[in-house]
Amino acid sequence: MIRNTVPRIFFLSFLFSILYISSIHANWQPAKEGNKIILIRHSIAPGSGDPLGFEIKDCKTQRNLSKEGIDQSKKIGKLFKLNQIKIDRVLSSQWCRCKDTAKYAFKNYKEFSALNSTFQPPYDKNAKKQIKELKDYIKNWNGNGSNLVLVTHYVIITSITNVIPRSGEIVIIDKNFNTLSTVTTN
């Protein structure tokens, strides 16, 4: 039993190392150039959608980051530092899982309601208005060589990029909404 476990542990450790190294060396070049929009889907928060009785100002009523999601958020922050990605500002959805992702990754952020989820009622009614507000914000943003980081939900990212990101995935776009690169963090 022990003989079979040791090779498996070694193999899994090796595989994890390769995956971690590949995320470090993912295509960060567009973000290193600056003036890009970096969309991040919130880190791992088990479940789907929002629970019945969800209240935007009460995290206890929401899906929240798991321990794995907290670790993933911290890893995102480390990857930004390791790759020397300049940040102009970090904006987050008002959902707790997004705010926590931003907090653990970057410490400082501001809430921006245009990044809120439009996945299910009653918030789905806001989709067109939010996407227009978000696109207008991006078009008017001037990073002066730094990047704009937006922590949000897959439904928002997919609406402006056609990319369907996994939890904690990073999508780098230009101001014309062209997808330049993606970075997987889990």
N, C-alpha and C positions, 0 to 999 in steps of 0.2 A: 504494500500500500504506500509506504513512504517513497519507494523507488519511483513509482508512477507520479507522485505528487511533485517531486523536485523538478523533473523536466518540464512539467506543466507550469509550475511557478516561474521557472526561468523563461520559458516561452512567452508566458503572459507578460512578464516584466519587460522582455525584449520588445514585444508587440506594442505595449504601452509607450515605451521609450520612442519607438519609431513614430507612433501617432503624435506624441507630444512634440517631437522635433519637427515633424512635418507641419504642425500648426504654427510653430515658431517661424519656420521658413516659408510659410504660405505667401501668396503674392500680396505683400504689404506695400509694394512700390507706389501704387496710385496714392495711398494715404501719406506716404513719405514725401511726395511731391507737394502736398498741401492743397487747400481749397477744394476739398472733396467733402461729400456728405457720407457719413459712416452710420448706417442703420444697424441697430443691434436688436435682435429679438430677445426679449427677456429670457433669463436663464431658467433652468429646469424648475417647473412648478407643477407637480403631478395633477393630472386630471385634464379636463377640457372645458372650455367656456367658463362661465361664472356660476357659482351656486345660487339656488333660490334664496332670496332675501339679501343678495349682494348689496352692499352700500359702499360707495366710492371712498368715503371718509373713514371707514371702519375696516381695518385690515383683518380683523377676526372673522369677517363675513366673506372673505375672498380666498381664492387659491393663492397660496404663498410659496416662496422658494423653499425647496427641500434643502437639507444639508448639502447635497450634491449641487444644487443650484447656487447656494451661497459660495461654495468652493469654485464653481464654474465662473461666477461673477468676479471673484478675486483673481482668477486666472486671466480673465479678459483684461483687467487692469494691469497685470504683470506683462501681458503680451504687448500692450500699448507702450509701456515703459521700455521693455526690451527692444522693441522695434523703433523706438524714438519717434512716436507719432505725436505731432503737435496738435493740441486741442484748443480751439477757440472757445467753445462752450459745449456743455452737455445739457440736453433737454430730454425730459422723460414724460411718458404717459403718466396720468394720475393714479393708475392702478398700482397697488402696493408691490406686486411682483416686478414691475418695471422700475419703480422708485428704488426698491431694494437692490436690483441689479446695478443701477446707476450708482447708488451709495457704496456698495461693496467694491465696484470696479474703479470708480473715479472720485469718491468722497463728495464732491460738490456737483450739484445739478440744479436745474430749475424745472418745474412742472410746465407742460405745454399741452393743453387740452386737445389740440389737433392730432396728437399722437395716441389718444385714447382708443380703446378697442371699439370696433363697430361690428363685432362678430354676431351678436345676438340682440334681440329686443330688450329694452327700448332704444339702445344705442345705435342699432343698425340704421335708424332714420337719419342719423347725423353723418353718414358716410360721405356723401357728395360734398357737403359743406366743409367737413374736416379735411378731405383730400385737397379741395381748392385752397383752403387756408394754409395747409402744409406746403403745397406747391408754390404758392405766393411767397411764403416765408423763405423758402429755399432760393427762389429766383432773386429775391431782394437781399439775401445774406451775402456779406463780403468777409471772407475769412482772413484776408491779409496774410496768406501763406499757411494758416492753420486750418484745421478741419472742424466741421460741425458734427457732433455725435448725437444721434437720436435713438433713444431706447424706447422701443415700442412693441407692438404685437405683430404676429405674422400677417394678419389681415391687412394692416396698414402697409407693411413692406411689400406684400404681393400686389396691392393696388397701384403702387407707383413703380414697381420694378418687374413684375411677373415672376419674381423669384419666390419660392415657397421655402422659407428658412426653417431650420430646426431650432430648438431652444438654444440660446446663446450664440447662434450663428451671426456673423458679421457680413454685411453687404455694403460694399464701397461703390458709390455712384458719383457721377459728375452732376453739375447743375442742370444739365439737359436730361437727367434721369436715365442716363446710360449706365448699365451695370458694368463695372470695371473689374471687380474681383469679389470673391467671397472667401471667408475664413471660417472654418469649423472649429469650435472650441471644446467639443465633447467627444 
